[in-house]
Amino acid sequence: MLDADTVEWFRESGGLTRENGDRFRGMLLSRGGSRDAMELYRAFRGREPDIAPLLARRGLD
């Protein structure tokens, strides 16, 4: 679910740009296990994860 929601964030934010990649790396990937994963994800996305992108990916929307 987080993967699909993150892909949706990239789409909403202009795609695979250097700026988006740097934000993704800086807010999620580089933090590793330093904080709770959901806490990091919420800070990155600015909200709770959404299941809708996953359902759409699987043709269940």
N, C-alpha and C positions, 0 to 999 in steps of 0.2 A: 504494500500500500504506500509506504513512504517513497519508494522508487517512482511509482506512477505520479504521485503528488509533486515530487521534485521535478520530474520531467515537465509537468504542467507549469510549474513556477518558471522554468527556463523558457517555455513557450510564451508565457505572459510577459516575461521580462526582456524579450527581444532575441531569444535564442542563445546559441553557444558563442557568446562574446567573451573577450578577455576579462572584462569587468565582472560579468556574471560568474565566470569560472573562479576568479580570485575571491569573490564573495563566498561562493560555495566551499572552496578550499579553506578559507579563513574561518568561517563560522562552523563548519562541520568536520571536514576531513582532518584538519590539523589539530583539532581538539581531542581526537581519540577518545579514550576512556576517562578523560579528566573531569567530566560532568555526566549526569544522566543523559542518555541518548535522546529521550523525548524532550527534555529541557533544551538541549542544543537545537533540536529540530524546530521546536516552537519559536525559539529566538530567531532562527534562520527564516522561517516561513511567515512569522508574525501571527500565527494562529495554529489551531489544532490541525492535524492531518485530515484530509478529505478523502473518502473512499470513492467518490464519483469518477476520478480519472482511472482508477483501477477497473471499475465496472465498465467504463467505456472501452478500455483497452481489451477487455474480454468479451465485448459485444453484448453486455448485459445492461446497457443504459436505456 
